[in-house]
Amino acid sequence: MTGGVKTTSPEQAYSVITNAGKFELRDLSGRCVMACSDQHSADHYRVLLNQAYNNGYRQGRRDQKSR
């Protein structure tokens, strides 16, 4: 990612990075999960991925508490 621009907040598990005319969704480790050709689609997938991540994280916490 050279010269990329981050378009979401750092506390989210997935963020959108603008890189060479593409909108890349990246995880916390910086890996590109997918790339979209437009900002709207990238933002839509970012919201869905962050919701799924948060739901899974919460379920994992519940499972740990019940042990």
C-alpha distance (Angstrom), angle and dihedral (degrees) to the residues before:
residue distance angle dihedral
M1 . . .
T2 3.76 . .
G3 3.78 116.4 .
G4 3.79 93.8 -7.4
V5 3.79 121.8 164.0
K6 3.79 120.1 -140.4
T7 3.80 112.6 -139.9
T8 3.83 103.2 -175.8
S9 3.79 138.0 56.7
P10 3.82 121.0 -81.4
E11 3.83 96.9 -123.2
Q12 3.81 93.1 67.9
A13 3.80 120.1 95.5
Y14 3.82 92.2 -132.7
S15 3.78 127.9 35.9
V16 3.80 137.8 -180.0
I17 3.79 118.2 -117.6
T18 3.80 122.5 -171.4
N19 3.78 108.9 -138.1
A20 3.81 127.1 166.5
G21 3.79 94.1 -24.2
K22 3.82 94.0 -47.9
F23 3.79 128.5 104.3
E24 3.80 108.1 -133.2
L25 3.79 125.0 -164.3
R26 3.79 109.6 -143.6
D27 3.77 131.6 -173.3
L28 3.80 127.0 -136.5
S29 3.81 92.0 -83.2
G30 3.81 91.2 54.0
R31 3.80 96.7 -108.2
C32 3.80 115.5 146.6
V33 3.80 107.2 -119.2
M34 3.80 96.4 -179.7
A35 3.80 141.5 -21.2
C36 3.80 128.4 -134.5
S37 3.77 131.0 -165.6
D38 3.83 94.6 -136.9
Q39 3.81 137.0 42.6
H40 3.82 94.9 -127.1
S41 3.81 93.9 58.5
A42 3.80 92.5 44.4
D43 3.81 91.7 51.3
H44 3.81 90.9 47.7
Y45 3.82 92.4 53.2
R46 3.82 91.2 43.1
V47 3.81 90.6 57.2
L48 3.82 91.9 47.7
L49 3.81 93.7 47.0
N50 3.80 92.7 47.8
Q51 3.82 91.4 49.0
A52 3.81 91.3 50.0
Y53 3.81 91.0 46.9
N54 3.80 92.6 49.4
N55 3.81 92.8 47.0
G56 3.80 91.4 49.6
Y57 3.79 92.3 46.0
R58 3.81 91.7 51.5
Q59 3.80 92.1 47.6
G60 3.79 90.0 50.9
R61 3.81 89.9 52.4
R62 3.82 90.5 50.9
D63 3.81 90.7 50.3
Q64 3.81 91.1 51.1
K65 3.81 92.4 50.6
S66 3.81 92.6 51.8
R67 3.82 93.4 56.5
